[in-house]
């Protein structure tokens, strides 16, 4: 991973130094959502006490005579800002974003060992700072499509809660990772130096195992984000 980061930095330095004099500079502000945040949200306590082997993907159960509700993967709200250097058909971009769960991620499941209902809740928030580069094409000075990849530094917190008549457990795990990033965006210009942008971003990576009291788990930053916003060009 360190070798990859060094190679990426060397490549980006070369591109910028050789073509910066003719580059376009732009910044964007976007807001969007992530349809699934936090991956499986597995933790050791779930496995040992509820027999849940794959977190949220294995938490839902059914049995007659119980009022259970489906625990769905959390949905996240995402806000992102970035600065882009465009050199003909190549671009370099650095940015920052914040993602937080805002819906779903909670419900009621069953503890088979004592046949009782358990209220479950999963939450996660994270900051990410991606550095990406890729290809960009301008069409008739009215639209632009960009496709790129790179790496990000991400830091966040994943928490869970399990409560019933006999259980009262909560865990909180904070950590970091360097997820890989893939991105695709399309822009439509509404003036000579302003465009509307629609973007798809995909992150892949999770932290090392983190301990919290009697529990352990990972912060999973993997997932996709769909966003929309505005791009402002400074020297176009």
C-alpha positions as a printed NumPy array, in Angstrom:
array([[  0.   ,   0.   ,   0.   ],
       [  2.826,   2.427,   0.848],
       [  4.552,   1.659,  -2.468],
       [  1.276,   2.344,  -4.298],
       [  0.898,   5.714,  -2.568],
       [  4.483,   6.699,  -3.447],
       [  3.984,   5.68 ,  -7.077],
       [  0.748,   7.633,  -7.283],
       [  2.379,  10.711,  -5.754],
       [  5.291,  10.553,  -8.234],
       [  2.916,  10.23 , -11.184],
       [  0.737,  13.112, -10.066],
       [  3.775,  15.321,  -9.396],
       [  5.025,  14.676, -12.925],
       [  1.661,  15.461, -14.493],
       [  1.205,  18.674, -12.554],
       [  4.739,  19.986, -13.09 ],
       [  4.648,  19.314, -16.843],
       [  1.217,  20.767, -17.621],
       [  0.203,  23.081, -14.794],
       [  0.825,  26.261, -16.804],
       [ -2.128,  25.416, -19.093],
       [ -4.359,  23.686, -16.562],
       [ -7.936,  24.526, -15.638],
       [ -8.701,  24.892, -11.944],
       [-12.066,  23.984, -10.483],
       [-13.754,  23.24 ,  -7.17 ],
       [-17.026,  21.476,  -6.453],
       [-19.485,  21.099,  -3.612],
       [-21.75 ,  18.055,  -3.632],
       [-24.414,  16.428,  -1.479],
       [-25.689,  12.899,  -1.869],
       [-26.503,   9.605,  -0.243],
       [-24.985,   6.172,   0.294],
       [-27.502,   3.316,  -0.106],
       [-25.537,   1.014,   2.205],
       [-23.086,   2.143,   4.884],
       [-20.742,   0.097,   7.046],
       [-20.632,  -3.262,   5.307],
       [-21.677,  -6.212,   7.469],
       [-21.099,  -4.345,  10.742],
       [-19.892,  -7.572,  12.284],
       [-18.638,  -7.676,  15.867],
       [-17.405, -10.357,  18.225],
       [-20.188,  -9.879,  20.763],
       [-22.897, -10.615,  18.187],
       [-21.194, -13.856,  17.242],
       [-20.591, -15.033,  20.788],
       [-23.916, -14.034,  22.356],
       [-26.461, -14.09 ,  19.512],
       [-24.856, -16.549,  17.116],
       [-24.786, -13.881,  14.384],
       [-21.908, -14.766,  12.053],
       [-22.169, -11.949,   9.487],
       [-23.494,  -8.913,  11.344],
       [-26.399,  -7.084,   9.779],
       [-26.571,  -9.613,   6.932],
       [-27.303, -12.408,   9.421],
       [-29.155, -10.559,  12.202],
       [-32.704, -10.969,  10.897],
       [-34.693, -13.95 ,  12.15 ],
       [-38.303, -15.061,  12.192],
       [-40.44 , -17.129,  14.521],
       [-44.207, -17.373,  15.189],
       [-45.529, -15.453,  18.168],
       [-42.912, -12.685,  18.111],
       [-43.213,  -9.097,  16.841],
       [-40.003,  -8.759,  14.849],
       [-39.008,  -6.073,  12.337],
       [-36.361,  -6.278,   9.614],
       [-33.012,  -4.641,  10.304],
       [-31.933,  -3.089,   6.988],
       [-28.509,  -1.762,   6.057],
       [-28.164,   1.921,   7.074],
       [-28.502,   4.714,   4.522],
       [-25.979,   7.534,   4.755],
       [-26.002,  11.258,   3.963],
       [-22.822,  12.45 ,   2.26 ],
       [-21.331,  15.932,   1.844],
       [-18.16 ,  16.378,  -0.23 ],
       [-15.87 ,  19.171,  -1.393],
       [-12.968,  18.828,  -3.811],
       [-10.43 ,  20.808,  -5.805],
       [ -9.523,  19.669,  -9.322],
       [ -6.647,  20.455, -11.683],
       [ -7.518,  19.636, -15.315],
       [ -4.636,  19.267, -17.794],
       [ -6.115,  18.713, -21.239],
       [ -7.627,  15.195, -20.936],
       [ -6.081,  14.338, -17.562],
       [ -7.195,  15.529, -14.14 ],
       [ -5.901,  15.455, -10.585],
       [ -8.312,  15.882,  -7.691],
       [ -8.02 ,  16.199,  -3.918],
       [-11.064,  16.371,  -1.687],
       [-12.754,  15.865,   1.647],
       [-16.088,  14.338,   2.584],
       [-18.312,  13.395,   5.497],
       [-20.728,  10.478,   5.596],
       [-23.255,   9.696,   8.352],
       [-26.064,   7.177,   8.694],
       [-29.475,   8.862,   8.726],
       [-32.032,   6.065,   8.237],
       [-32.618,   2.328,   8.677],
       [-30.031,   0.245,  10.524],
       [-32.413,  -0.67 ,  13.349],
       [-35.182,  -3.123,  14.143],
       [-36.074,  -6.125,  16.286],
       [-34.611,  -9.611,  16.057],
       [-34.749, -12.786,  18.144],
       [-32.332, -14.273,  20.646],
       [-32.888, -17.997,  20.137],
       [-31.028, -18.98 ,  23.314],
       [-33.675, -17.435,  25.597],
       [-36.494, -16.901,  23.051],
       [-36.794, -13.147,  23.553],
       [-36.956, -10.11 ,  21.301],
       [-33.835,  -7.939,  20.954],
       [-33.86 ,  -4.317,  19.801],
       [-30.934,  -3.719,  17.445],
       [-29.367,  -0.523,  16.145],
       [-26.305,   0.123,  13.946],
       [-24.744,   3.548,  13.253],
       [-21.644,   4.871,  11.522],
       [-20.   ,   8.151,  10.587],
       [-16.765,   8.799,   8.724],
       [-14.508,  11.431,   7.195],
       [-12.618,  10.654,   4.002],
       [ -9.883,  12.529,   2.143],
       [ -9.459,  11.073,  -1.362],
       [ -6.675,  11.778,  -3.831],
       [ -7.599,  10.683,  -7.359],
       [ -6.586,  11.118, -10.977],
       [ -8.059,  10.032, -14.292],
       [ -9.275,  10.927, -17.766],
       [-11.733,  13.678, -18.625],
       [-13.422,  14.561, -21.93 ],
       [-15.074,  17.847, -22.867],
       [-17.898,  17.743, -25.42 ],
       [-18.733,  20.88 , -27.463],
       [-17.772,  23.029, -24.479],
       [-21.14 ,  22.096, -22.949],
       [-20.597,  18.819, -21.089],
       [-17.767,  16.892, -19.444],
       [-17.336,  13.242, -18.432],
       [-14.606,  12.13 , -16.02 ],
       [-13.45 ,   8.685, -14.927],
       [-10.756,   8.154, -12.325],
       [ -9.333,   6.198,  -9.414],
       [ -7.027,   6.663,  -6.465],
       [ -6.746,   6.226,  -2.735],
       [ -8.153,   7.936,   0.352],
       [ -7.429,   8.361,   4.02 ],
       [-10.593,   7.573,   5.972],
       [-11.416,   7.826,   9.669],
       [-14.69 ,   6.922,  11.299],
       [-16.731,   5.298,  14.029],
       [-19.061,   2.307,  13.919],
       [-21.379,   1.621,  16.864],
       [-23.989,  -0.996,  17.694],
       [-26.615,  -1.562,  20.358],
       [-28.506,  -4.701,  21.494],
       [-31.176,  -4.402,  24.186],
       [-33.766,  -6.798,  25.587],
       [-35.131,  -7.863,  28.987],
       [-31.857,  -9.653,  29.727],
       [-29.369,  -7.92 ,  27.411],
       [-27.985,  -4.378,  27.379],
       [-24.893,  -4.236,  25.184],
       [-23.393,  -1.456,  23.1  ],
       [-20.088,  -1.254,  21.261],
       [-18.201,   1.626,  19.663],
       [-15.216,   1.253,  17.338],
       [-13.126,   4.143,  15.988],
       [-10.312,   3.603,  13.495],
       [ -8.827,   4.525,  10.117],
       [ -7.975,   2.906,   6.789],
       [ -6.706,   3.705,   3.295],
       [ -9.545,   2.598,   0.997],
       [ -9.205,   2.452,  -2.783],
       [-11.434,   4.848,  -4.718],
       [-13.15 ,   4.683,  -8.112],
       [-15.198,   7.592,  -9.472],
       [-17.346,   8.543, -12.442],
       [-18.919,  11.957, -12.998],
       [-20.833,  13.89 , -15.608],
       [-21.162,  17.679, -15.873],
       [-23.522,  19.963, -17.774],
       [-22.43 ,  23.613, -18.09 ],
       [-24.984,  26.253, -17.152],
       [-22.568,  29.121, -17.827],
       [-19.034,  29.553, -19.136],
       [-17.501,  28.767, -15.731],
       [-20.203,  26.879, -13.797],
       [-21.6  ,  23.381, -14.22 ],
       [-23.981,  20.98 , -12.528],
       [-22.306,  17.695, -11.646],
       [-23.666,  14.194, -10.961],
       [-21.129,  11.842,  -9.427],
       [-20.759,   8.172,  -8.51 ],
       [-17.992,   7.237,  -6.068],
       [-17.012,   3.811,  -4.76 ],
       [-14.745,   3.166,  -1.765],
       [-13.23 ,  -0.206,  -0.88 ],
       [-11.395,  -0.748,   2.395],
       [-11.812,  -1.379,   6.102],
       [ -9.832,  -0.806,   9.273],
       [ -7.939,  -3.342,  11.336],
       [ -9.773,  -5.078,  14.176],
       [-10.526,  -2.636,  17.   ],
       [-11.361,  -3.643,  20.578],
       [-13.97 ,  -1.949,  22.756],
       [-14.271,  -3.315,  26.292],
       [-15.478,  -6.903,  25.769],
       [-16.254,  -6.482,  22.062],
       [-14.252,  -6.172,  18.858],
       [-14.979,  -5.185,  15.264],
       [-13.853,  -3.234,  12.204],
       [-14.869,   0.102,  10.704],
       [-15.814,  -0.699,   7.105],
       [-15.543,   2.256,   4.714],
       [-16.599,   0.259,   1.645],
       [-19.649,   1.423,  -0.26 ],
       [-20.955,   3.638,  -3.008],
       [-22.173,   7.217,  -2.999],
       [-24.395,   9.07 ,  -5.456],
       [-24.216,  12.86 ,  -5.308],
       [-25.131,  16.054,  -7.133],
       [-23.77 ,  19.577,  -6.864],
       [-22.05 ,  22.493,  -8.568],
       [-18.59 ,  22.964, -10.078],
       [-16.936,  26.367, -10.291],
       [-14.092,  26.932, -12.782],
       [-11.622,  29.712, -11.947],
       [ -9.614,  30.214, -15.156],
       [-11.747,  28.731, -17.887]])
